[in-house]
Amino acid sequence: MSKKSAFDVGPSPEEVRRVAQEARDLPREQLERGVLGCLGLVVAVWAVTVAVVATKLPERVPTHWSGETPDGWSSRTGAIALFVLTPIAISALLVLVSGLVMRWPQSINAPQKEEWLRTPQRLRTLERLMREDMVLLSALIFALFALITATTGWAAHQPGGAMPGWLMGGVLLLFVVGMLTFLVTRMLGSRYTPTDTVD
């Protein structure tokens, strides 16, 4: 990679538009099999969890708690819709975010962004990396909703729909730790360091 002066702040908007146009003409890079396998496994667990819980839910389901006492209720159909549609909608939005790399690269906030915008191949690789990460984030979302579905199904059969505060708190803590770990390793690791060279 050629050395840059302290005044080199990256490619101009015109250069970025040209690079993005050329990148769109390149073949789309395939996701790593492990990424798709992870998503497939988590989605399978989520789907089985929803299917099992759905067959056992009563007609009135607690869906929000104040401490251990439910203060929000839903119908059985509404609860199932929540378990199913929410993670699908969130995951669809996450995957669409990676498409912005090709259509609006200036909007992407990635480590060493200016370096990724210098060549079409780099931009195409960045799109694949971000698509993989969005898929992995989707897996985290599906895992969260598998746990939410299971704990809600359990609480629906407790007296008054009560749920110990530590149970839902534990689920949310696991999700937050997983999310933070994922983001920190992505942002501070070498994943988003371009490995090719430019003149």
Salt bridges, closest charged atoms under 4 A:
ASP8 OD2 - ARG118 NH2 3.51
GLU14 OE2 - ARG17 NH2 3.62
GLU22 OE2 - ARG18 NH1 3.19
GLU29 OE1 - ARG128 NE 2.93
ASP71 OD1 - HIS64 ND1 2.61
GLU115 OE2 - LYS4 NZ 2.96
GLU115 OE2 - ARG118 NE 3.18
GLU115 OE1 - ARG122 NH1 3.27
GLU127 OE2 - ARG28 NH2 3.68
GLU127 OE1 - ARG124 NH1 3.54
GLU127 OE2 - ARG131 NE 2.74
GLU132 OE1 - ARG128 NH1 3.54
GLU132 OE1 - ARG191 NH2 2.74
ASP133 OD1 - ARG186 NE 2.87
ASP133 OD1 - ARG191 NE 3.16
ASP196 OD1 - ARG122 NE 2.63
